[in-house]
């Protein structure tokens, strides 16, 4: 049992190391106003019970995803319009790149909410640790997302992984492409006990 856990942890570390090595193109820092809009949008998508920590978003580097997820921007804007008309206007008025980042993050927040429906406080903590990278990549909604988030969060809480492991996981999902998705799906998700490592 211990050997299996160690093997899964080694595979996870390898995948995260792969994420760090992946190049991020066209990175730029998120302005404070952009970070605030993104934070508020993520709170709505997560169904957050408390405000997210702005420090986790302010000044974050954002870049174009290697394979942008297929998101329905019109549907996401309608969702925002119903939830917070003022915020929706701010998102629509943002420059196209920032608007795309915000809508990808909203789609990711909704995917995280669906993956972890029963614990809104833990969802918020996971998103704060993962930041923009995790939110944007979660919009891809890979199989096993909830398991991955619980595993990584639990490993961070127990000190087995660094605090930025969730952000690294997000970068790996967005820049690692199919190779990362296959490795995650084939090596980590099939182990039924994997979720228990992080619980």
N, C-alpha and C positions, 0 to 999 in steps of 0.2 A: 504494500500500500504506500509506504513511504517512498519507495523507489519510483512508483508510478507518479506520485506528486512531484518528485524531483525532476522526472523526465518531462512532465508537462510544463513545469516552471522553466526548464532549460529551453524547450521549444518556444515558449512565450518570450523569453529573453532574446532568443535568436530573431524572432519576428520583430520585436521592438528595436533591436539593433539595426535590422534591415530598414526600419522606418527612419531612423536617424540618418542613415546614409543616403536616403532618397532625396534628390534635389527638389527644391521648391522654387518655381519660376515666378517672376514678377511679384515678389513679396513687397508689401508696403504696410506701414503701421496704421492701425485703426485709430482715428481721431477720437477724442473723448466724447464728442456728441454722437459719432457713429457707434461707439461702444455702448453708450446709454440707450440708443434706439435698439441695438442688437440685444442688449440685456433685457429690456422691457418686452421685446418680441419673444425672446426665449422663455421668459416667465409665463407668458400667455400660452405658448405652445406646450410647455411642460405641465401647465396647471399648477404652478408653484404656489406653495402655501406661504412663502415668505419671499422678499426680494433677493435676487441673486447678488453676489458680491461684485460690484462694478470693477474692482481692482483686477479681477480675473480676465476682464475683457479690454480694459483701457490700455492702449498701446500695443495690443496683440498684433502680430504680423499676419496678414491675410494674403493669399495668393490665389491664382487660378488653379482649380483642381485639374489634375491631369486628365481625368475622365469625368466631366461634369455630370452630376446626377440629373436624370430626367425629372424635373419638378414642374408642377402645374402652377405657374406664377399667378395666373388669374384667380385660381381657386384659393391660393394662399392669401392673396390680397383681399378677396371677399371674406375669408375667415377673419383676417385682421380688422376689416371694416366693421364686422358684426361685434367683435370683441372690444375694440378701442378705436373709434373713428379718428381721433386726433393722431394717434400713433400711426394709423394707416396712411394718413395724409403725409406724415413725416417720411415714411418709407417710400411712398410714391414720388416725393420730391427729391429724394436722395439721388446722387449720381448713379448711373447704371451698374457700375461695378459694386458699389456699396449695397445697392438694392438687391443685387443677385446674392451677395454674401448673406444679407439679412434673411432673404427668403429661403436660401439653402439651410440656414441655421434654424429657421422656424420649422421647416420640414423635418430636420433632424431632431428638434425638440419634440415634435409630435411622434416621431418614431421611437424616441426614448420613452415617452409617456406610454405608448402602447406596449413597449417591451418590458417596462417595470410599472404596471398599473397600480400595484398595491402599496407603494411606498413613496409618496411625493417628497418627503424630506430627504430620503436617500437619493432620489433622482436629482434634486437640486444640488446636493453635495457632489455627486458624480459630475454634473455639468460644470460646476465651479472648478473642479480639478481638471477637467478635460478642456474647458474653454471653447474657443471658436473652432479649433481643429476638430474636436470631438463632435460638436454640433453639426458642422458642415458635412463631415463624413458619415454621420448617422443617417443623413437623408438618403443614403444608398440602401439602408435597411437590410444589411446582410443577415442571413440566417444566423441565429445564435447571438444576436446583439445583446439581449438581456443577460445571458450567461456570461458573455465577455465582460460586460460592465460590472456585474457582481463580482466576478473573479478578480478583475483588476483592482476594483475598489477595496475588496477584502484583503488583497495582497499588499496594497498601499497601507491600509490601516494596521496590518500586522507587522509592517516594516520590511517585508520581503521585496518590495519594489519602491522606487523613488516616487516622490509626489507627482512628478510630471509624466508618469507612465500612461495615464489616460489620454493626455495630449499627444504623446508619442504614438499611442494606438490610433488616435484619430488621423494623425499625419500618415501613418502606415496604410490605413484604409483608403485615404484619398490619393496617395501617391504610389503606393505599392501595386496598385492595379489588380489584375486577375491572379497573379502569383501569390500575393498576400491573402486574397480572399479564399483561394483554394487551400493554402496551407492552414488557414484558420478553420475553414469548414471541415477539412479532412483530418487534421491532427488534434485539434482542441475540442471542437463541438461534439464529436461522437462519444466522448467519455462522459458517461452519465454522472459520475461523481465530481466532475470538474466544477460545477457550481458550488459544491460544498466547501471547496478550498477557500473561497472568499466569503462565505457566510459566517 
